[in-house]
Amino acid sequence: MNASTHAEQAGRRADNSEWMDRAVRVGLVSYGVVHLVLAWLTLQLVIGGGGGQASNKGAMQELAQNSIGLFFLYVAAVGFLALVAWQALEAIWGHTDEDGGKLVLKRSISGGKVVLYGYLAYSCFKTAIGASSSGGGTEGMTAQVMKLPAGQVLVGLIGVGVLVTAGFLVYRGWKEKFLSKLDTQGKTGKDGKAYVLAGKVGYIAKGVALAVIGVLFLFAAFTHDAQKSAGLDQALHKVLQQPFGGPVLVVIAIGFACYGVFCFAWARHLDR
């Protein structure tokens, strides 16, 4: 038996272990809390009662305002690292019930989630220890990309990628594809119906919010103006400036909250 086979067997044992299940559940609960805070910050944009940034980063900064929140951030960081490990194992050896193109697609999606959860873990640690941000935000990043050869095309491709991801989330929400994440108890009965509704609304709302970001990136590419691009906070401000922007943001905030509730259900009825 060669080294790669030993590594694969060890990876599968780790992926199927009880401690991995527990760690993943911590990560999912953390993700749910972040979305609930994000929902609150989005509502604050509508009522004009707060200066917090309506983004994952802003949600973490909000949590860091007291000792309990700081403790949660450290716990959340560890939980997100568990999600990184889980998705890394899935990207390398997982999704064995699929083959061909579907296998490649699902493993690629797991690889993308490694980046997402890794960023969230890093953000939690960074926020908890009070490190100041050294980046220039989305606008700064876009400006740097614009300076590269074919930078305008790259920014446009980023916009297309974000729109594709947004469409995928809306599709998963509308078709209830997320039900594969829950065990039988999590999708049946009275509680199950509530979880399904929360997941459906949450996925669609996240998709809509991402779609706005994707459109802004495309607009930045077409106009060759990095200032036209935006992260989540700026995108939600753009929505607020439109006719009926307030009610739309309220719906998005409800969607973020629903996704947070779904994450709690996912953690309780995890089906890996």
C-alpha positions as semicolon CSV with decimal commas, in nm:
position;residue;x (nm);y (nm);z (nm)
1;M;0,000;0,000;0,000
2;N;0,158;0,328;-0,112
3;A;0,171;0,662;0,069
4;S;-0,111;0,817;-0,133
5;T;-0,345;0,529;-0,042
6;H;-0,255;0,566;0,328
7;A;-0,323;0,940;0,303
8;E;-0,658;0,882;0,136
9;Q;-0,766;0,631;0,401
10;A;-0,659;0,866;0,680
11;G;-0,847;1,152;0,512
12;R;-1,164;0,948;0,481
13;R;-1,141;0,838;0,846
14;A;-1,103;1,200;0,954
15;D;-1,394;1,309;0,735
16;N;-1,620;1,039;0,881
17;S;-1,517;1,091;1,243
18;E;-1,747;1,209;1,521
19;W;-1,514;1,496;1,617
20;M;-1,533;1,629;1,261
21;D;-1,914;1,627;1,282
22;R;-1,901;1,826;1,605
23;A;-1,649;2,075;1,470
24;V;-1,848;2,126;1,150
25;R;-2,159;2,193;1,357
26;V;-1,974;2,465;1,549
27;G;-1,874;2,621;1,217
28;L;-2,229;2,613;1,084
29;V;-2,369;2,773;1,399
30;S;-2,103;3,043;1,367
31;Y;-2,202;3,103;1,006
32;G;-2,564;3,135;1,120
33;V;-2,479;3,394;1,385
34;V;-2,279;3,599;1,133
35;H;-2,582;3,604;0,902
36;L;-2,818;3,711;1,180
37;V;-2,589;4,005;1,266
38;L;-2,562;4,081;0,893
39;A;-2,942;4,090;0,875
40;W;-2,950;4,341;1,163
41;L;-2,688;4,562;1,000
42;T;-2,884;4,556;0,674
43;L;-3,198;4,668;0,858
44;Q;-2,996;4,948;1,018
45;L;-2,918;5,079;0,669
46;V;-3,292;5,116;0,613
47;I;-3,378;5,280;0,945
48;G;-3,058;5,488;0,948
49;G;-2,976;5,391;1,303
50;G;-2,624;5,259;1,275
51;G;-2,290;5,306;1,110
52;G;-2,192;4,941;1,097
53;Q;-2,076;4,795;0,769
54;A;-2,338;4,557;0,624
55;S;-2,101;4,276;0,531
56;N;-1,945;3,966;0,686
57;K;-1,660;4,187;0,808
58;G;-1,906;4,439;0,951
59;A;-2,096;4,162;1,130
60;M;-1,773;4,043;1,291
61;Q;-1,680;4,396;1,396
62;E;-2,023;4,431;1,555
63;L;-1,967;4,109;1,750
64;A;-1,627;4,234;1,869
65;Q;-1,789;4,519;2,069
66;N;-1,808;4,313;2,391
67;S;-1,626;4,028;2,564
68;I;-1,893;3,768;2,483
69;G;-1,876;3,862;2,118
70;L;-1,495;3,842;2,122
71;F;-1,510;3,495;2,274
72;F;-1,757;3,392;2,006
73;L;-1,523;3,519;1,733
74;Y;-1,245;3,289;1,852
75;V;-1,486;2,996;1,870
76;A;-1,622;3,088;1,527
77;A;-1,270;3,102;1,381
78;V;-1,204;2,747;1,500
79;G;-1,542;2,640;1,363
80;F;-1,467;2,793;1,023
81;L;-1,130;2,613;1,020
82;A;-1,323;2,289;1,075
83;L;-1,537;2,377;0,772
84;V;-1,214;2,438;0,577
85;A;-1,087;2,091;0,672
86;W;-1,421;1,930;0,585
87;Q;-1,446;2,093;0,244
88;A;-1,078;2,027;0,169
89;L;-1,135;1,656;0,231
90;E;-1,447;1,671;0,015
91;A;-1,255;1,847;-0,263
92;I;-0,985;1,580;-0,265
93;W;-1,166;1,255;-0,188
94;G;-1,535;1,337;-0,143
95;H;-1,854;1,315;-0,352
96;T;-1,783;0,953;-0,439
97;D;-2,150;0,900;-0,526
98;E;-2,089;1,110;-0,839
99;D;-1,872;1,052;-1,143
100;G;-1,756;1,232;-1,456
101;G;-1,844;1,599;-1,491
102;K;-2,064;1,607;-1,178
103;L;-1,777;1,475;-0,967
104;V;-1,543;1,743;-1,100
105;L;-1,806;2,015;-1,048
106;K;-1,887;1,918;-0,688
107;R;-1,523;1,885;-0,592
108;S;-1,454;2,223;-0,751
109;I;-1,740;2,377;-0,549
110;S;-1,592;2,225;-0,233
111;G;-1,258;2,380;-0,329
112;G;-1,427;2,719;-0,360
113;K;-1,582;2,675;-0,016
114;V;-1,235;2,612;0,127
115;V;-1,142;2,963;0,015
116;L;-1,466;3,114;0,153
117;Y;-1,446;2,949;0,495
118;G;-1,072;3,013;0,513
119;Y;-1,135;3,383;0,456
120;L;-1,404;3,384;0,726
121;A;-1,171;3,210;0,973
122;Y;-0,897;3,463;0,897
123;S;-1,144;3,753;0,934
124;C;-1,264;3,622;1,272
125;F;-0,910;3,591;1,408
126;K;-0,808;3,928;1,266
127;T;-1,114;4,106;1,405
128;A;-1,082;3,937;1,744
129;I;-0,721;4,043;1,795
130;G;-0,804;4,397;1,682
131;A;-0,575;4,402;1,379
132;S;-0,638;4,698;1,153
133;S;-0,721;4,624;0,793
134;S;-0,434;4,672;0,553
135;G;-0,640;4,628;0,238
136;G;-0,801;4,898;0,035
137;G;-1,142;4,734;0,014
138;T;-1,318;4,615;-0,298
139;E;-1,260;4,941;-0,482
140;G;-0,886;4,926;-0,413
141;M;-0,866;4,563;-0,520
142;T;-1,052;4,638;-0,842
143;A;-0,823;4,931;-0,917
144;Q;-0,520;4,704;-0,880
145;V;-0,673;4,443;-1,111
146;M;-0,755;4,715;-1,366
147;K;-0,383;4,798;-1,388
148;L;-0,294;4,442;-1,495
149;P;-0,271;4,340;-1,862
150;A;-0,629;4,276;-1,975
151;G;-0,735;4,401;-1,631
152;Q;-1,066;4,532;-1,762
153;V;-1,146;4,185;-1,896
154;L;-1,047;4,026;-1,565
155;V;-1,279;4,257;-1,371
156;G;-1,556;4,166;-1,615
157;L;-1,485;3,796;-1,561
158;I;-1,505;3,849;-1,185
159;G;-1,845;4,008;-1,239
160;V;-1,958;3,714;-1,452
161;G;-1,830;3,469;-1,190
162;V;-2,020;3,649;-0,914
163;L;-2,337;3,650;-1,127
164;V;-2,301;3,278;-1,197
165;T;-2,262;3,213;-0,823
166;A;-2,565;3,431;-0,754
167;G;-2,770;3,238;-1,010
168;F;-2,655;2,910;-0,858
169;L;-2,770;3,021;-0,511
170;V;-3,109;3,135;-0,642
171;Y;-3,147;2,806;-0,831
172;R;-3,058;2,600;-0,523
173;G;-3,304;2,801;-0,318
174;W;-3,592;2,791;-0,567
175;K;-3,550;2,419;-0,644
176;E;-3,480;2,338;-0,276
177;K;-3,156;2,161;-0,369
178;F;-3,020;2,251;-0,025
179;L;-3,236;1,977;0,127
180;S;-2,952;1,733;0,060
181;K;-2,768;1,906;0,347
182;L;-3,031;1,794;0,602
183;D;-3,114;1,453;0,742
184;T;-3,471;1,320;0,721
185;Q;-3,586;1,481;1,047
186;G;-3,462;1,820;0,927
187;K;-3,693;1,827;0,626
188;T;-4,010;1,660;0,751
189;G;-4,287;1,760;0,988
190;K;-4,376;2,107;1,110
191;D;-4,019;2,202;1,200
192;G;-3,894;2,061;0,872
193;K;-4,131;2,281;0,673
194;A;-4,005;2,589;0,860
195;Y;-3,643;2,491;0,791
196;V;-3,719;2,442;0,421
197;L;-3,887;2,783;0,400
198;A;-3,596;2,949;0,582
199;G;-3,347;2,783;0,348
200;K;-3,542;2,877;0,037
201;V;-3,577;3,245;0,133
202;G;-3,219;3,260;0,260
203;Y;-3,056;3,116;-0,050
204;I;-3,259;3,337;-0,285
205;A;-3,183;3,653;-0,081
206;K;-2,809;3,576;-0,078
207;G;-2,826;3,522;-0,453
208;V;-2,999;3,856;-0,511
209;A;-2,742;4,042;-0,297
210;L;-2,455;3,877;-0,486
211;A;-2,620;3,957;-0,819
212;V;-2,608;4,329;-0,735
213;I;-2,234;4,297;-0,664
214;G;-2,181;4,112;-0,993
215;V;-2,365;4,380;-1,191
216;L;-2,152;4,651;-1,030
217;F;-1,833;4,468;-1,122
218;L;-1,951;4,437;-1,482
219;F;-2,039;4,807;-1,486
220;A;-1,690;4,886;-1,355
221;A;-1,538;4,676;-1,633
222;F;-1,744;4,836;-1,909
223;T;-1,677;5,191;-1,785
224;H;-1,315;5,119;-1,689
225;D;-1,392;5,282;-1,354
226;A;-1,289;5,086;-1,043
227;Q;-1,507;5,310;-0,826
228;K;-1,814;5,154;-0,985
229;S;-1,736;4,815;-0,829
230;A;-1,856;4,735;-0,479
231;G;-1,855;4,487;-0,198
232;L;-2,171;4,381;-0,015
233;D;-2,201;4,695;0,199
234;Q;-2,164;4,932;-0,097
235;A;-2,397;4,718;-0,307
236;L;-2,670;4,736;-0,041
237;H;-2,625;5,113;-0,024
238;K;-2,674;5,122;-0,403
239;V;-2,998;4,928;-0,363
240;L;-3,114;5,168;-0,090
241;Q;-3,071;5,463;-0,331
242;Q;-3,315;5,312;-0,581
243;P;-3,694;5,358;-0,585
244;F;-3,843;5,110;-0,336
245;G;-3,487;5,038;-0,221
246;G;-3,590;5,040;0,146
247;P;-3,851;4,764;0,115
248;V;-3,613;4,560;-0,102
249;L;-3,342;4,585;0,165
250;V;-3,591;4,476;0,432
251;V;-3,665;4,165;0,224
252;I;-3,292;4,098;0,180
253;A;-3,238;4,141;0,556
254;I;-3,516;3,890;0,624
255;G;-3,347;3,659;0,376
256;F;-3,011;3,688;0,556
257;A;-3,187;3,610;0,885
258;C;-3,359;3,311;0,727
259;Y;-3,027;3,181;0,601
260;G;-2,889;3,217;0,954
261;V;-3,180;3,012;1,091
262;F;-3,122;2,754;0,819
263;C;-2,756;2,727;0,926
264;F;-2,876;2,641;1,278
265;A;-3,107;2,375;1,134
266;W;-2,822;2,249;0,916
267;A;-2,598;2,218;1,223
268;R;-2,867;2,030;1,416
269;H;-2,966;1,798;1,131
270;L;-2,630;1,773;0,955
271;D;-2,617;1,513;0,680
272;R;-2,264;1,484;0,543
